[in-house]
Amino acid sequence: NTLTKKNVFRITIIKDTKVPNACLFTLNKEDHTLGNIIRQQLLKDPQVLFAGYKVPHPLEHKIVIRVQTTPDYSPQEAFTNAITDLISELSLLEERFRVAIKDKQEGIE
C-alpha cells in the first residue's frame, strides 16, 4: 500500500472472497483513464482470467479493479507486471514522441 500526502492509501488490495484467486485493487484519486489502460494491459496476460474495473460513484474519485488469475499466478503479481509493462510502453512512447517533435522542429528551421 502506498500513502499519499494526506495519509490516505493510494491503493488498497483486498482478496475477493466470492471468486477463487482474485483480488480487488482500489486506486484512490483515479478515474476511467487509468482504469481502462490497466484493464487492457492485464487482459494481454494469458494467465489473467478476468480483469475489469468500475468507478463506484461519479462523485468519488476512485476506481476498483477486479483481477482473477490462474491458480499458479497471483493477482498481485499480474497487477505488478501490468504496471511495469505499462511504464515501459509509455516511456518508449514518450521517447518516440520527443524524437518526432525534435525532427519536426529541425525540419521547420
DOVO-545542 format. One record per residue (C-alpha): x, y, z. Coordinates in Angstrom, 1 decimal. Layout:
% DOVO-545542
<x = X&y = Y&z = Z>
...
***
This chain:
% DOVO-545542
<x = 0.0&y = 0.0&z = 0.0>
<x = 1.3&y = 3.4&z = -0.9>
<x = 0.4&y = 6.5&z = 1.1>
<x = -0.5&y = 9.9&z = -0.5>
<x = 0.4&y = 13.2&z = 1.1>
<x = -2.7&y = 13.3&z = 3.2>
<x = -2.1&y = 9.8&z = 4.7>
<x = -4.8&y = 8.3&z = 2.5>
<x = -3.8&y = 5.0&z = 0.9>
<x = -3.4&y = 5.5&z = -2.8>
<x = -4.0&y = 1.8&z = -3.4>
<x = -5.6&y = -0.9&z = -1.3>
<x = -5.7&y = -4.6&z = -2.1>
<x = -8.5&y = -6.9&z = -0.8>
<x = -8.8&y = -10.6&z = -1.5>
<x = -12.0&y = -11.3&z = -3.3>
<x = -13.9&y = -13.9&z = -1.3>
<x = -16.5&y = -14.6&z = -3.9>
<x = -14.1&y = -15.7&z = -6.7>
<x = -11.1&y = -18.0&z = -6.4>
<x = -7.7&y = -16.5&z = -7.0>
<x = -9.0&y = -12.9&z = -7.3>
<x = -8.3&y = -9.6&z = -5.7>
<x = -9.9&y = -6.1&z = -5.7>
<x = -7.5&y = -3.2&z = -6.2>
<x = -8.9&y = 0.2&z = -5.2>
<x = -7.0&y = 3.1&z = -6.6>
<x = -7.9&y = 6.5&z = -4.9>
<x = -7.8&y = 9.7&z = -6.9>
<x = -8.0&y = 7.9&z = -10.2>
<x = -10.7&y = 7.6&z = -13.0>
<x = -11.6&y = 5.8&z = -16.2>
<x = -8.4&y = 6.8&z = -17.9>
<x = -6.1&y = 4.8&z = -15.7>
<x = -8.7&y = 2.1&z = -15.0>
<x = -9.2&y = 1.2&z = -18.7>
<x = -5.5&y = 1.2&z = -19.6>
<x = -4.6&y = -1.1&z = -16.6>
<x = -7.5&y = -3.4&z = -17.5>
<x = -6.4&y = -3.6&z = -21.2>
<x = -2.8&y = -4.4&z = -20.1>
<x = -4.0&y = -7.1&z = -17.6>
<x = -6.0&y = -8.7&z = -20.4>
<x = -2.9&y = -9.1&z = -22.5>
<x = -1.6&y = -11.6&z = -19.9>
<x = -2.6&y = -15.1&z = -20.8>
<x = -2.7&y = -16.1&z = -17.1>
<x = -5.3&y = -13.4&z = -16.3>
<x = -8.7&y = -15.0&z = -16.5>
<x = -10.7&y = -11.8&z = -15.8>
<x = -9.9&y = -8.1&z = -15.5>
<x = -12.5&y = -5.4&z = -15.1>
<x = -12.9&y = -2.1&z = -13.4>
<x = -15.6&y = 0.2&z = -12.2>
<x = -16.0&y = 3.7&z = -10.8>
<x = -18.2&y = 3.1&z = -7.7>
<x = -19.8&y = 6.6&z = -7.9>
<x = -19.3&y = 9.5&z = -10.3>
<x = -18.6&y = 11.9&z = -7.3>
<x = -15.9&y = 9.6&z = -5.8>
<x = -12.5&y = 9.8&z = -7.4>
<x = -11.5&y = 6.2&z = -7.2>
<x = -11.6&y = 3.0&z = -9.3>
<x = -11.9&y = -0.6&z = -8.3>
<x = -10.1&y = -3.1&z = -10.5>
<x = -11.0&y = -6.8&z = -10.1>
<x = -8.4&y = -9.3&z = -11.3>
<x = -8.7&y = -13.1&z = -11.4>
<x = -5.8&y = -15.2&z = -12.4>
<x = -4.9&y = -18.9&z = -12.9>
<x = -4.1&y = -20.8&z = -9.6>
<x = -0.3&y = -20.7&z = -10.1>
<x = -0.2&y = -16.9&z = -10.6>
<x = -1.3&y = -14.3&z = -8.0>
<x = -3.5&y = -11.3&z = -8.9>
<x = -0.9&y = -9.1&z = -7.2>
<x = 1.8&y = -10.4&z = -9.5>
<x = -0.4&y = -9.9&z = -12.5>
<x = -1.1&y = -6.3&z = -11.4>
<x = 2.6&y = -5.5&z = -10.7>
<x = 3.6&y = -7.0&z = -14.1>
<x = 0.9&y = -5.0&z = -15.9>
<x = 2.0&y = -1.7&z = -14.2>
<x = 5.7&y = -2.5&z = -15.0>
<x = 4.9&y = -3.2&z = -18.7>
<x = 2.8&y = 0.0&z = -18.9>
<x = 5.6&y = 2.1&z = -17.5>
<x = 7.9&y = 0.6&z = -20.2>
<x = 5.5&y = 1.1&z = -23.0>
<x = 4.7&y = 4.7&z = -22.0>
<x = 8.4&y = 5.5&z = -21.6>
<x = 9.0&y = 4.3&z = -25.1>
<x = 6.0&y = 6.2&z = -26.4>
<x = 7.3&y = 9.4&z = -24.7>
<x = 10.8&y = 8.9&z = -26.2>
<x = 9.4&y = 8.4&z = -29.7>
<x = 7.2&y = 11.4&z = -29.3>
<x = 10.1&y = 13.6&z = -28.2>
<x = 12.2&y = 12.4&z = -31.2>
<x = 9.3&y = 13.1&z = -33.6>
<x = 8.9&y = 16.6&z = -32.2>
<x = 12.6&y = 17.3&z = -32.4>
<x = 12.7&y = 16.0&z = -36.0>
<x = 9.7&y = 18.2&z = -36.9>
<x = 11.2&y = 21.3&z = -35.3>
<x = 14.5&y = 20.7&z = -37.1>
<x = 12.7&y = 20.4&z = -40.4>
<x = 10.9&y = 23.7&z = -39.9>
<x = 14.1&y = 25.7&z = -39.0>
***
